[in-house]
Amino acid sequence: MQPVPFSQVQPAPRLRSRTALVASADRSFRQRLSETLTGLRWQVREAESGAEAWTAAETTVPEAIIVDSWLPDLDLSEFLNDFRGRFPQTDLVTASGTTGQESPRGPYRQELLYALRRSQDTDTAAWNTAPQLESASPDQPQVRPRPVVSPVSAPKPSGQVSGQTTCHEFHQAAPFTLPVPLMPAPFRLEQTAEEHTAENAARLADRLPELIGNGPLMLEVSRRVRLVASRMTPVLIEGPTGSGKELVAEGLHRLSPRNKKPFVAINCAAIPEALLEAELFGHTRGAFTGAVQGRVGRIESADGGTLFLDEIGEMPLALQSKLLRFVECSELQRIGDNETVKVDVRILAATHRPLAEHAKNGSFRADLYYRLAVFLIRTPGLQEHAQDLPLLVDHFMQKLGRDAPVKRVDAAAMEKMAGHDWPGNVRELEHVLERAAILAGGNAVVTAHDIDFGLTVN
């Protein structure tokens, strides 16, 4: 056989980067969908609104866009029609799985629908489980998601040359197990295979995908969310700063019958007292200096959906009285208006303060407290569910790997983090890992030297 001339050798085709745009006001929905698409080798960009999605598409025309069934700033049907006209080659899919006859059918439609179905499977979806195509048709492409990266370093396979570990070698390597006695209690980096299998089989069915952790405290949070999500019962979420209270609120909304309607969140501590009333209840034109036009308040904009009042303990007492009136009769009055407006919302509230004690000493209205705290959910601080640290580290490193190669955390870095008391809880952990990934530079491994806790706020 004659050898093929070098000039006639065809180079192997390069994998073209595929970009998907996910447009949704629901952060947890975007996160679940982005994680699944990233596992299918997509580059994912996220947008919280129609305007943001339009800007992102203008910057980098995506191969596909998945749009939620509601946008906070634009009419959905108008957005879809305009988007098809401006980007005719983009495969457009809505959260319901419909696309319309005008939308071109892209070559990756099956992957998009699979990722969408996976993100909406609230009973079995979990960030650290491999998706299974149990009901795939014979002609449907079988997609193998990206393997889950272990948060601790892996030993080199025998015969490996010292140097940078390749992605294939890293994923194939056996997970490193740090001896338990080296870790300060109550941290434990590894479970035995038997423990891991038995626990996950019983727990993952109830754990919410938004809440990372297999410890009993986090599983209790998931259990309470599932119990009350389908009801209209007001819920008060208590927990230290950075422990995931807003994620719990988003999970309650997602699992409720109101999940197709708006989820409106407002931080009562972030808005000046003089503006908070207008922000909540709205105002008419000329109601006060600077009110050049009328505005609908956050409560009214959540009509039919869920209103999340974050840091409710910071609300001024005078405004608490007006909120109490709305909670009792579901009617509000805009500033400068004599007419009342009937609004149908479910109220969720959150606080890092011991609100029951504040109600007793008079710094928070007791009657409002008892109406908001019909059902209590407490989010634990990171120290209280310290056994979940490796899972959280893995989750955040995968999240950081959306825009850059996934880095792994070695055992020394894990041990250093295990000895920290985490006053900022899970939010602090996320920031520490992001800082460490930056400090690691081009290295594929985050070491103890890269773990910088910064200044601790007492």
C-alpha positions as CSV (number, residue, x, y, z in Angstrom):
1,M,0.0,0.0,0.0
2,Q,1.4,3.4,-1.0
3,P,1.7,5.9,1.8
4,V,-0.6,8.9,1.6
5,P,1.3,12.0,0.7
6,F,1.6,14.5,3.6
7,S,-0.1,17.2,1.6
8,Q,-3.2,15.1,1.2
9,V,-3.6,14.3,4.9
10,Q,-6.7,15.9,6.2
11,P,-6.4,17.3,9.7
12,A,-8.8,16.0,12.3
13,P,-11.8,18.4,12.7
14,R,-11.5,20.7,15.6
15,L,-14.4,20.8,18.1
16,R,-16.1,24.2,17.5
17,S,-17.1,26.0,20.7
18,R,-20.9,26.0,21.0
19,T,-22.5,28.9,23.0
20,A,-25.9,28.7,24.6
21,L,-27.7,31.7,26.2
22,V,-30.0,31.0,29.1
23,A,-32.5,33.8,29.8
24,S,-34.5,33.6,33.0
25,A,-35.2,35.7,36.1
26,D,-35.0,32.5,38.2
27,R,-31.4,32.2,39.3
28,S,-31.7,28.6,40.4
29,F,-33.2,27.6,37.0
30,R,-30.3,29.3,35.2
31,Q,-27.8,27.6,37.5
32,R,-29.3,24.1,37.0
33,L,-29.6,24.5,33.2
34,S,-26.1,26.0,32.9
35,E,-24.5,23.1,34.9
36,T,-26.2,20.5,32.6
37,L,-25.2,22.3,29.4
38,T,-21.6,22.8,30.7
39,G,-21.4,19.1,31.2
40,L,-22.5,18.6,27.6
41,R,-19.5,20.8,26.5
42,W,-21.5,24.0,25.9
43,Q,-20.2,27.5,26.7
44,V,-23.1,29.1,28.7
45,R,-24.0,32.7,29.1
46,E,-26.8,33.7,31.5
47,A,-29.2,36.6,31.4
48,E,-31.6,37.8,34.1
49,S,-33.9,39.6,31.7
50,G,-34.9,40.0,28.1
51,A,-32.8,43.2,27.7
52,E,-29.8,41.5,29.1
53,A,-30.3,38.5,26.8
54,W,-30.5,40.8,23.8
55,T,-27.3,42.5,24.7
56,A,-25.5,39.2,25.3
57,A,-26.7,37.9,21.9
58,E,-25.5,41.1,20.1
59,T,-22.1,40.6,21.7
60,T,-21.7,36.9,20.8
61,V,-24.4,35.4,18.6
62,P,-25.2,32.1,20.3
63,E,-26.0,28.8,18.6
64,A,-29.0,28.4,20.9
65,I,-31.0,30.3,23.4
66,I,-33.3,28.9,26.1
67,V,-35.9,31.4,27.3
68,D,-38.0,31.0,30.5
69,S,-41.7,31.2,30.3
70,W,-41.7,34.7,31.8
71,L,-39.4,37.7,31.5
72,P,-39.5,40.5,34.0
73,D,-39.0,43.3,31.6
74,L,-40.4,42.3,28.2
75,D,-43.4,40.6,26.8
76,L,-42.4,37.0,26.0
77,S,-44.1,36.7,22.6
78,E,-42.8,40.0,21.4
79,F,-39.3,39.1,22.5
80,L,-39.4,35.7,20.7
81,N,-40.7,37.3,17.5
82,D,-38.1,40.1,17.5
83,F,-35.3,37.6,18.5
84,R,-36.1,35.3,15.6
85,G,-36.1,38.2,13.2
86,R,-32.7,39.5,14.4
87,F,-31.0,36.1,14.9
88,P,-32.6,33.7,12.4
89,Q,-29.8,31.1,12.7
90,T,-30.1,30.8,16.5
91,D,-31.9,27.7,17.7
92,L,-34.6,29.1,20.0
93,V,-36.3,27.0,22.7
94,T,-38.6,28.1,25.5
95,A,-38.7,26.6,29.0
96,S,-41.9,24.6,28.0
97,G,-39.9,22.9,25.2
98,T,-41.8,24.6,22.4
99,T,-40.1,26.6,19.6
100,G,-42.6,27.6,17.0
101,Q,-42.5,26.9,13.3
102,E,-40.4,29.9,12.6
103,S,-37.5,28.8,14.7
104,P,-34.8,26.9,12.8
105,R,-34.1,23.4,14.1
106,G,-30.5,23.4,15.2
107,P,-28.2,20.3,15.0
108,Y,-28.1,20.2,18.8
109,R,-31.8,20.3,19.6
110,Q,-31.8,17.0,21.3
111,E,-29.1,18.1,23.7
112,L,-31.0,21.3,24.5
113,L,-34.2,19.5,25.2
114,Y,-32.4,17.0,27.3
115,A,-30.7,19.7,29.3
116,L,-34.0,21.5,29.8
117,R,-35.8,18.3,30.9
118,R,-32.9,17.6,33.3
119,S,-33.0,21.0,34.9
120,Q,-36.8,20.8,35.4
121,D,-36.6,17.3,37.0
122,T,-36.8,18.6,40.6
123,D,-37.1,15.2,42.2
124,T,-34.0,13.6,40.8
125,A,-31.8,16.5,39.7
126,A,-28.6,17.0,41.8
127,W,-25.4,18.7,40.8
128,N,-23.2,15.8,41.6
129,T,-25.1,13.0,40.0
130,A,-24.6,11.8,36.4
131,P,-27.8,12.3,34.3
132,Q,-29.3,9.1,32.8
133,L,-31.3,9.0,29.5
134,E,-33.7,6.3,30.6
135,S,-36.4,7.0,28.1
136,A,-34.3,8.1,25.2
137,S,-35.5,7.0,21.8
138,P,-33.2,4.9,19.6
139,D,-32.4,7.7,17.3
140,Q,-31.8,10.2,20.1
141,P,-28.0,11.0,20.5
142,Q,-26.6,9.6,23.7
143,V,-24.8,12.4,25.5
144,R,-22.1,11.7,28.1
145,P,-21.9,14.5,30.6
146,R,-18.6,15.8,32.0
147,P,-17.4,13.7,34.9
148,V,-17.6,15.3,38.4
149,V,-14.3,16.6,39.7
150,S,-13.2,15.6,43.1
151,P,-12.3,18.5,45.3
152,V,-9.2,16.9,46.7
153,S,-6.1,16.0,44.8
154,A,-5.7,12.7,43.0
155,P,-2.5,10.5,43.0
156,K,-0.8,10.2,39.7
157,P,-1.3,7.0,37.7
158,S,1.7,4.8,37.6
159,G,4.1,5.8,34.9
160,Q,2.9,9.3,34.6
161,V,5.6,11.9,33.9
162,S,5.9,14.6,36.5
163,G,4.4,17.9,35.2
164,Q,1.0,19.3,34.5
165,T,-1.8,16.7,34.8
166,T,-4.0,16.5,31.7
167,C,-7.8,16.7,32.0
168,H,-8.2,13.0,30.9
169,E,-5.6,11.8,33.4
170,F,-7.1,13.8,36.2
171,H,-10.7,12.5,35.7
172,Q,-9.4,8.9,35.4
173,A,-7.3,9.1,38.6
174,A,-8.7,7.5,41.7
175,P,-9.8,10.0,44.4
176,F,-7.4,10.8,47.1
177,T,-8.4,9.9,50.6
178,L,-7.1,11.9,53.4
179,P,-6.7,9.9,56.6
180,V,-9.5,11.0,59.0
181,P,-7.2,11.5,62.1
182,L,-5.4,14.3,60.3
183,M,-8.6,16.4,60.1
184,P,-9.9,18.3,63.0
185,A,-13.3,17.2,64.1
186,P,-16.1,17.5,63.0
187,F,-14.7,17.5,59.4
188,R,-14.3,14.3,57.5
189,L,-13.1,14.5,53.9
190,E,-14.2,11.1,52.7
191,Q,-16.8,8.6,53.4
192,T,-16.3,4.9,52.7
193,A,-17.9,3.6,49.5
194,E,-20.5,1.7,51.4
195,E,-21.5,4.7,53.5
196,H,-21.6,7.0,50.4
197,T,-23.8,4.6,48.4
198,A,-26.2,3.8,51.2
199,E,-26.7,7.5,52.3
200,N,-27.0,8.9,48.8
201,A,-29.6,6.3,47.8
202,A,-31.8,7.4,50.7
203,R,-31.1,11.2,50.7
204,L,-30.8,12.4,47.1
205,A,-34.5,11.8,46.5
206,D,-35.4,14.5,49.0
207,R,-32.5,17.0,48.6
208,L,-33.1,20.1,46.6
209,P,-30.6,20.8,43.8
210,E,-30.2,24.4,45.1
211,L,-29.0,23.2,48.6
212,I,-25.6,21.5,48.5
213,G,-25.0,19.1,51.3
214,N,-25.8,15.6,52.6
215,G,-25.7,16.5,56.3
216,P,-28.8,16.1,58.4
217,L,-29.3,19.8,58.9
218,M,-29.3,20.6,55.2
219,L,-31.6,17.6,54.5
220,E,-34.0,18.9,57.1
221,V,-34.1,22.3,55.2
222,S,-34.9,20.4,52.0
223,R,-37.6,18.4,53.8
224,R,-39.3,21.5,55.2
225,V,-39.2,23.3,51.8
226,R,-40.9,20.4,50.2
227,L,-43.5,20.2,52.9
228,V,-44.6,23.8,52.7
229,A,-43.8,24.8,49.1
230,S,-47.2,23.9,47.6
231,R,-49.2,25.9,50.2
232,M,-49.9,29.6,50.6
233,T,-48.5,29.6,54.1
234,P,-46.2,32.5,54.9
235,V,-42.6,31.3,55.6
236,L,-39.9,33.0,57.7
237,I,-36.4,31.9,56.9
238,E,-33.9,32.4,59.6
239,G,-30.1,31.9,59.5
240,P,-26.8,33.7,59.6
241,T,-25.6,35.9,56.8
242,G,-24.3,33.9,53.8
243,S,-26.1,30.7,54.7
244,G,-28.3,30.5,51.6
245,K,-31.6,32.0,52.7
246,E,-32.4,33.4,49.3
247,L,-31.7,30.0,47.7
248,V,-34.3,28.5,50.1
249,A,-36.8,31.2,49.0
250,E,-36.2,30.5,45.3
251,G,-36.7,26.8,46.0
252,L,-40.0,27.4,47.7
253,H,-41.1,29.5,44.7
254,R,-39.9,26.9,42.1
255,L,-41.8,24.0,43.8
256,S,-45.0,26.0,44.3
257,P,-48.0,26.3,42.0
258,R,-46.9,29.9,41.4
259,N,-43.6,29.1,39.7
260,K,-44.8,30.4,36.3
261,K,-45.4,33.8,37.9
262,P,-42.9,36.4,39.1
263,F,-40.5,35.9,42.0
264,V,-39.8,39.4,43.3
265,A,-37.1,39.9,45.9
266,I,-36.3,43.1,47.8
267,N,-33.6,43.6,50.4
268,C,-35.1,45.8,53.1
269,A,-31.6,46.6,54.4
270,A,-30.3,47.8,51.1
271,I,-32.8,50.6,50.4
272,P,-32.8,53.9,52.4
273,E,-35.8,54.2,54.8
274,A,-37.1,57.2,52.9
275,L,-37.4,55.2,49.6
276,L,-38.4,51.8,51.0
277,E,-42.1,52.6,51.2
278,A,-42.3,53.8,47.6
279,E,-40.3,50.8,46.5
280,L,-42.6,48.4,48.2
281,F,-46.0,50.0,47.6
282,G,-45.4,52.2,44.5
283,H,-46.5,55.8,44.1
284,T,-48.4,58.1,41.8
285,R,-47.1,61.0,39.7
286,G,-46.2,64.0,41.9
287,A,-46.7,62.1,45.2
288,F,-43.4,63.5,46.4
289,T,-40.5,65.6,45.1
290,G,-38.9,63.8,42.2
291,A,-41.9,61.6,41.4
292,V,-42.1,62.7,37.8
293,Q,-44.2,59.6,36.9
294,G,-46.1,56.9,38.7
295,R,-44.5,53.6,39.5
296,V,-45.8,50.2,40.4
297,G,-44.3,48.9,43.7
298,R,-42.5,45.6,44.2
299,I,-45.5,44.0,46.0
300,E,-47.8,44.8,43.1
301,S,-45.3,43.6,40.5
302,A,-45.3,40.2,42.2
303,D,-49.1,39.7,41.7
304,G,-49.9,36.1,41.3
305,G,-46.4,35.0,42.3
306,T,-44.0,35.2,45.3
307,L,-42.7,38.2,47.2
308,F,-39.4,37.7,49.1
309,L,-38.7,40.2,51.8
310,D,-35.0,39.7,52.6
311,E,-33.6,41.1,55.9
312,I,-37.2,41.9,57.1
313,G,-35.7,42.7,60.6
314,E,-34.2,45.9,59.2
315,M,-37.6,47.3,58.2
316,P,-38.6,50.5,60.1
317,L,-41.4,50.1,62.6
318,A,-43.6,52.7,60.9
319,L,-43.4,50.8,57.6
320,Q,-44.1,47.5,59.5
321,S,-47.6,48.8,60.3
322,K,-48.4,49.4,56.6
323,L,-47.0,46.0,55.7
324,L,-49.1,44.4,58.4
325,R,-52.2,45.9,56.8
326,F,-51.3,44.4,53.5
327,V,-50.6,41.0,55.1
328,E,-54.0,41.0,56.8
329,C,-56.2,42.0,53.9
330,S,-54.0,41.6,50.7
331,E,-54.7,45.3,49.8
332,L,-52.3,48.1,49.3
333,Q,-52.4,51.8,48.7
334,R,-49.8,53.5,46.6
335,I,-48.3,56.7,47.9
336,G,-50.4,59.6,46.8
337,D,-53.4,57.5,45.8
338,N,-56.7,57.2,47.5
339,E,-57.7,53.9,45.9
340,T,-56.7,50.5,47.2
341,V,-55.4,47.7,45.0
342,K,-56.0,44.0,45.6
343,V,-52.9,41.9,45.1
344,D,-52.4,38.2,45.3
345,V,-48.9,37.3,46.5
346,R,-47.3,34.7,48.7
347,I,-45.0,36.3,51.2
348,L,-41.6,34.8,52.2
349,A,-39.4,36.7,54.6
350,A,-35.8,36.2,55.8
351,T,-33.6,37.5,58.5
352,H,-30.3,36.9,60.2
353,R,-31.6,38.4,63.5
354,P,-33.4,36.5,66.3
355,L,-36.7,38.0,65.3
356,A,-38.7,36.4,68.1
357,E,-36.5,38.2,70.7
358,H,-36.9,41.5,68.8
359,A,-40.7,41.0,68.8
360,K,-40.5,40.4,72.6
361,N,-38.5,43.6,73.3
362,G,-40.6,45.7,71.0
363,S,-38.0,46.4,68.3
364,F,-40.1,44.4,65.8
365,R,-43.9,44.3,65.7
366,A,-45.0,41.2,67.4
367,D,-48.3,41.0,65.4
368,L,-46.3,41.2,62.2
369,Y,-43.9,38.6,63.4
370,Y,-46.6,36.0,64.1
371,R,-48.2,36.6,60.7
372,L,-44.8,36.1,58.9
373,A,-43.5,33.2,61.0
374,V,-46.4,30.8,60.4
375,F,-43.8,28.3,59.2
376,L,-40.1,28.5,60.1
377,I,-37.1,27.3,58.2
378,R,-33.6,27.7,59.6
379,T,-30.5,27.7,57.4
380,P,-27.5,26.5,59.3
381,G,-24.1,28.2,59.3
382,L,-21.3,26.4,57.6
383,Q,-19.7,25.3,60.9
384,E,-22.9,23.5,61.7
385,H,-22.8,21.3,58.6
386,A,-19.0,21.1,58.3
387,Q,-19.2,17.6,56.8
388,D,-20.5,19.2,53.6
389,L,-17.4,21.2,53.0
390,P,-15.9,18.9,50.3
391,L,-19.2,18.9,48.4
392,L,-19.4,22.7,48.5
393,V,-15.8,23.0,47.4
394,D,-16.5,20.7,44.5
395,H,-19.6,22.6,43.5
396,F,-18.0,26.0,43.5
397,M,-14.9,24.8,41.7
398,Q,-17.2,23.4,38.9
399,K,-19.0,26.7,38.9
400,L,-15.7,28.6,38.5
401,G,-14.8,26.2,35.7
402,R,-17.6,27.5,33.4
403,D,-15.3,30.2,32.1
404,A,-12.0,28.6,32.6
405,P,-10.4,25.1,33.0
406,V,-11.6,23.5,36.2
407,K,-9.0,23.6,38.9
408,R,-8.7,21.0,41.7
409,V,-8.0,21.6,45.3
410,D,-5.3,19.5,47.0
411,A,-5.5,17.9,50.4
412,A,-3.4,20.5,52.2
413,A,-5.7,23.3,50.9
414,M,-8.7,21.3,52.1
415,E,-7.1,20.8,55.5
416,K,-6.5,24.5,55.8
417,M,-10.1,25.3,55.0
418,A,-11.3,22.7,57.4
419,G,-9.6,24.6,60.3
420,H,-11.3,27.9,59.4
421,D,-14.4,28.9,61.4
422,W,-16.2,30.5,58.4
423,P,-17.9,33.5,59.9
424,G,-19.2,34.4,56.4
425,N,-20.5,30.9,55.9
426,V,-21.1,29.5,52.4
427,R,-20.9,32.9,50.7
428,E,-17.4,33.4,52.3
429,L,-16.4,29.9,51.1
430,E,-17.4,30.8,47.5
431,H,-15.3,34.0,47.6
432,V,-12.3,32.3,49.2
433,L,-12.3,29.7,46.4
434,E,-12.7,32.3,43.7
435,R,-9.8,34.2,45.2
436,A,-7.7,31.0,45.4
437,A,-8.4,30.2,41.8
438,I,-7.2,33.6,40.7
439,L,-4.0,33.3,42.9
440,A,-3.3,29.9,41.5
441,G,-2.8,31.5,38.1
442,G,-2.1,29.0,35.4
443,N,-1.7,26.1,37.8
444,A,-4.3,23.3,37.6
445,V,-4.1,22.7,41.3
446,V,-5.2,25.1,44.1
447,T,-2.7,24.7,47.0
448,A,-2.8,25.7,50.7
449,H,-0.6,28.7,49.7
450,D,-3.5,30.0,47.5
451,I,-6.1,29.9,50.3
452,D,-6.3,33.4,51.6
453,F,-9.1,34.1,54.1
454,G,-8.6,37.9,54.0
455,L,-9.8,40.1,56.8
456,T,-12.2,38.5,59.2
457,V,-15.1,40.7,60.3
458,N,-15.9,40.3,64.0
